[in-house]
């Protein structure tokens, strides 16, 4: 729904099961209140043949950051369609020393009253909620928009990662030092994205644990829906059900005030001790480990060879604030690595046992098929082999797909067809594409239109190694 008439004047003038818990004190009791932060992303890891343990030094990744004794409370007020009032608070805990330029700049806007009647003008669900740029009041002819008067742009102070619940400065593309009044809250883990764009987006605080639920209520669309008002307002939250007849300033997620308050009790840590938990997002495999000193050690010797694990480390402070970071562990990406992990030194010299076409256990499944499916050698694996499946568009199949282990670098795929399931011929003019995910990869072939007209057709995907 659009309200072009109401905003046209403005637009013309504005050009991833917790399995382990460990505790390790990073430092002695803090002198000032602190919150946990992620300073450096945990690295993705490629597991090499013969390696059964993964060790990560946590000291260079997680930490705590001192916050100011004064928080900033943003008070949002609106009216529902029946006239009843709505109210929500966002409490911002601001870093004490980490981002002095950014924090001072933000407090300047707060204390001058620039954020009075400010709206959330950009809402991208499970990504960001953005404000600080525009205000709205109700005039005789309808809502009247204005732009927050901006001060001079500030220097970028990126350092802390853009994790869930952090507050960061918005800026112009291609100019790291262009932030002025606009800020955003990360409503998802945005580290892998925002830490590496435009010099990194400066995190200068985090939403309090107590009021983060209010942020997520807005993110999930509780009582509000996104409306396209054009331009900078293409995803603006308004009270659900708003139409032209009831389109007023009171329908916006609008902050009636922004002011400093005493740091709410229990929202920042009282010391620097962090409790760590290791979370396995996809639920597969067997994970055991321990923290020795500042090192996270994971034993993945018993993992099935499924290609990839997405793991998350949680750091929890003394009052329940958490910060999370995920990283991938990729298993073997070449047949040679897989083979060396599965066979003895003697068997590695015998292609009839360890070669790609060998079926040493006699279950009808070659080593190459085991490798492509991320399975171990030995034992009857026939029932664990993934079969290709068809994707239909209407009454006709349009694609054939097959799940495979993640990240294989030395396998070629081709598509064959037969009307008898015996005499196989290559399907001409088709090439595979690989679609990646955190649990498996998909090999996808688009089926030619001519092949779909056959009365009976069998398809299969052939694997071959490039070794």
N, C-alpha and C positions, 0 to 999 in steps of 0.2 A: 504494500500500500504506500502511496506517495502523497506528500502534502506540499506539492511544488509551489502553490501560491503562498503558503505560509513562510517558506524559506527562500524564495527566489531573491528577495532583496539582500539577504545575507550572502547568498552564494555569489551574487554579482559583485559584492564589495570585498569579499574575502578571496584574494588571489592566492610400572609391572610387581605366599605361605612362608612365614618366618620359621627358619629351621635352626638358627644359631643365635645366641645372644652372648656378647662379651662386653666387658667394661674395662676402659683404660683411661686413667686420668691424664689429660693432655698437660695440665699445669696445676699449680696450687690454686686455692680459692681466689676468685676474681675480686678486684677492688670495686669494679663497676658492673652493672647488669650486662649480661651477655646473651646472645642468641647463636645457635649453630649456623655455620655457613659452609658452602663448598667453594674452595679457592681454586682448585684445579681438577678438571674432569678425570675420572678413572679411565685408564686407557683400555680400548678394545684389545683382545689378546688372541693370537693365533696359536693354537696348541700344536707343538711339533711332535713328530713321532718319538715315542719312548718317554715323553714327559708325562708324569702322573701328578705333579703338584704345580700349583700356581701361587706365587707369593707377590703381594702388593703392599708396599709401604704406605700406610694411611696418613702419615704425618704431613706429607706434602699435598694432601687432598682436602681433608676435612679440618675444621677448626671452629673457633668461636670468635665473635666480633662484639666489642663493647658497643652498647647503645646508650643514647642520651636518657637522662632522668625525666625528660619531658617527651611525651608522645604527641602526635598530632591526631586529633579526632575530626573526621569528616562526618557530618550528620546529614543524611539523606532523608528528605521528606517528600511525599507525594500523596495523591488522592486517587482512590479506586473509582470505578465508574458509578458506584452507588453513593459516592461522597464520603465514605469512611477513610480515615487517614492511614498512611503507611509510614513506617519509620525504620531506618537501619543505620548502624554505625560502622565506619571503617576506622580502625586505630592503626596508625603507621608508627612503627618503632624505627627510629632513625639512627644510623651509625654515628658513633661519637667522634671518631678520628679518621676512619678509613677513607671517607669521601668529603673532605671539608668544603670544597668549592660547591659541590652538588647539594650538600645538605644546607649550607648557608643560602644558596640560591632558592631552594624549595621553601625554606622558612621565611624568606623575604616575601614570596607570594602569599603565604599563609597570613603573616602578620600585617600585611598591607590591606588584607581583606579582598584580594584579587580573586579568590576562589569562592566568594559568596555567590550563590545561585549558579555555580558551575555544574555542568551536566557530564554524565558519561556519554560521550559522542561516538565512541567506537567500541563495539562488542563483537569479538570473534570467539565463539564458544570453544572452550578447551584450548585456548591460546592466550588471549590477552583481553583485559578490560581497560580502556584508556580514557583519561580525562585531562583536565588542566588547560584545555584550549578554548572553551566556549562557555558562555553564560546565557541564561534565558530568564526573562521576566514576562509577566502577562500585561499586555497593553490593551487599549480600548479596541483595537482591531484584531487582536489575537496575540500569539506568542511573539515576543521581540527578542531576537538573537543578537549577541555581541561577541566580540573576540576578547579573550583575556589580554590585557595590555602586557606586552612582554618586555623584559629587561634584555640586556646584551647577552648573546650566546655565551655558553660557558665551556671550559675545557673538559674533555672526556676524562673520566677517572675510572675506567673499567678495571675490575680486579676480581670482585666476588661474582660467582656464576649465577646465571639467571634461572634459578631453581623455582619450584612451585612456591607461590606465596611471596616472592620477592617483589619489590617496587623498583622500577627502573625509569630512566629518563628517555623520552621519545626524542627523535632528531630527524633531520633531513637526510635522505639517501645520498651517499657519497661524501658526506661531511661529518666526521666523527665529533667535531667541536661545534655543533649547531643546536644543542639542546637549549630550550628556554623555559617555558612554563608547563609543557605537556609531559605527563608521566603515564605509566601503565603498570598493571599488576599481572604477573604471570599466573594464569589459572591452569597451567600444565607445566611439566618439566621442559623448559625451553633452552636448556644449556647447549645442546648440540646445534641449535639453530642460532640463537641470538648472541652467544659468546663469540661467534666468528663472523658476524656481519658488521661492516662499517666501523671497525675498530673495537667492536664489542659494546653492548649496551650497558651503561653504568648502573649497577645496583647500588642503591644508597639506603636501603632498609628492607623491612619485611612487615607484612600485615600481622597483627597480633593473632595468636592462636584463637582467642575468644571471638574475634570478629571475622575471622577468615570464613566462617560458615555463612555470614551475610554476603561476602564476596561470591561464594560458590552458589548461593541461592540465585543471585543474579546471573551467574554463568550458566546455570542449568535452566534458566527461564522461569523461575518461580515468580508468578504474578506479572512478569514482563515478557515481551516479545520483540524481536528485532524488526525495525521499520526502515525502509529505504527512503530517506529524505533527500537523497542526491548529494553529490560531492563528498565532502568530509563526513557527511551524515548517512552514509550508505548502509550502516548497520547500527542504528541508534536504538537503545532500549526504551520502549514506551509501555505503559500499563496495557496488558493484554486486552484487546477489544476496542482500542482507540480507533475512532473513525473521524471524518471531517467534522461531524457535528459536536464531538466532545474533545477536539484537539486543542488542548490548552497547555500552559507551562506546567500545570500540576500533574500532567501525565508522564513527564520525564523523570528519569532517575536523577534527581537534582539535589545538590548539596546546599542546604540552607546556611550552613556555616562550616568553617574550617578553623580550628583553634588548638593551641597547645594546651595539654592537660598533664597532670602528674602521671608518670608511668603507671598503668594499671597493675595492681598487685598480682603476682603469679604469672605474668606474661613474659618475663625475661628470666634467664637462669641466675642462680645465686652463686654458682661456681663454674669451673671450666670442664668438669667431668662429662664425658660423652659415653653413652651406652650404645654399642654397635650391634646391629642385627644384620644377618645375611639372608636375603630373600631370593628364592628361585622362582622367577616369574612364570615359566612355562610348565613347571611341575614335573618335568621328566628327569630321569637319572637319579643318582645317589650322590648327595653332597655331604661331606664332613670337613671340618676345619677347625682352626683355632686362631686366636690372636696371640702372637708372641711378641712382647714389647710393643712396637708400633706396626707390626707386620701382619697382614691378613693372609693366612695360608689355607688354600683350598685343595683338598684331595679329590681329584676326579677320575681316579683309576677305574672305578666301577661304572662310569657313565656309559650308556650305550652310545654308539657312534652316530648320533643323529644330526651332526653337522654344526649346531650352534646352541649355546645356552645364553639366555639373557638374564643376568644376575643384577641384583640391586643391593647396595649397602645403605643401611639406615643409620644415621647418627642422631641420638636422642639426648636432649639435655635434661637438667635436673627438674624442670617443671613441665616437661612433655613436649617442648618444641622439637621438631624433627627437620632434618634435611636429608634428601635421598639423591643417590646417583646410580645410574645403571651402566653396565658395560657388558660387552659380548665376549664370549669365549667361543672361537671357531675351531672346530675339529679339523681333521686332515682335509686338505684341498687338492692333493694329488694322489694318484694311485700308488706311487712309490712310497709316500708317507704312510698310507693305509697299510700297504703290504708289510712294511718294516715293523709296524706295530702288532701284526697278527701272526707272523710266522717266525720260526727259529732261524738261526743263521744257516743251518744246513738246508732247510726248506726254501730259503730265499734263493738258493742256487739252482733250484729245480722248478722250471716253469710248469711242469705237470702238477705241481702242488700249489705254487704261489703265483703262477701266471694269470693274467686276466681272464683267460678262457677256461682255466682249470676248475674242476668241481671235485675237490679232494674228499669231501664228506659224502658225495653221492646223493645229495638231496635234490638234484636237478637245477641248482642255482649256481651260476658261475661266480667266481671272485669279483668280476667286474660288476655284476648285478648287485652283489652284496655291498660293494663300495658305493655305487650310485645311490643305493637306498640307505646308506649310513648304518649298515649292520656289521656285526662281528663275524669272522670266519668260525666255522665249527658248529655242529648241531644242525637240526632240520630247520631251515629258515624259509621254506617255501610259503608257509602261511603268513609270513610277515612282509612279503613283497607287495609294494603298491602297484595297483593296476591302473592303466590310463582310464580317463573318464571323459565323456562328451559334454559340451555346453551347447544348448539348443537355443536357436532364435526362431520362435514360432514352432513349426512342425519339423524343421530341418536342423541338423547339427551344424554349428558354425565353427567350433573349436574342439580340439582334442588336447587334453592336458594330462600331465603326470607330475606327481610330487617326487622330489629328489632331495638328497642331502644338500646342505647349503654350501655355496662357495666353491663348487668343483671347477677346477681350472684346466683340466686335461681330458675332457670328455666331449665328443661331438654327438649330436643328435640328428637323426633323419626320420622322416615319416614314410611308411610303406603301407600299401593296401593290397587286398586280395578279395576275390569273390568266392574262393573255395577254402580260405584259411590255410592253403598249402603253397600256392604259387604267388609269392609276394613280389610286388613291383614298387619301385620308388614313386612317390607322388611328386610330380614335377612342379617346379615353380613355387614351392613353399619353403620358408626358412623358419627355424625356431626362434623364439624369444624367451628369455628367462626373466621371471618375475620374482623378486626377492621378498622374503619376510624374515621375521625373527625365529620362526620355528622350522621352516622348510623353504625350498625354492620350487617354483613351478616352471616346467618346460611346456610352452604353449605353441601349438601350430594352428593357424587359420586354415580351415578346410576350403578347397576351391569349390566354387558353385557347381561346376560340372560333375564333380565326384558325388555330390549330394543327390543326383538324379538316379543313381544306380538302384536297382531293386533290392540288392543285398550287397553290402560292402563291409569288409573287416579292415580295421586299421591297427597298426602297431607302431610303437616308437622304438627305433633301433639305437643302441648305444655303441660307441666305438671309442677307444682311447687314442690319444695323440702321442703316447709315449713311444 
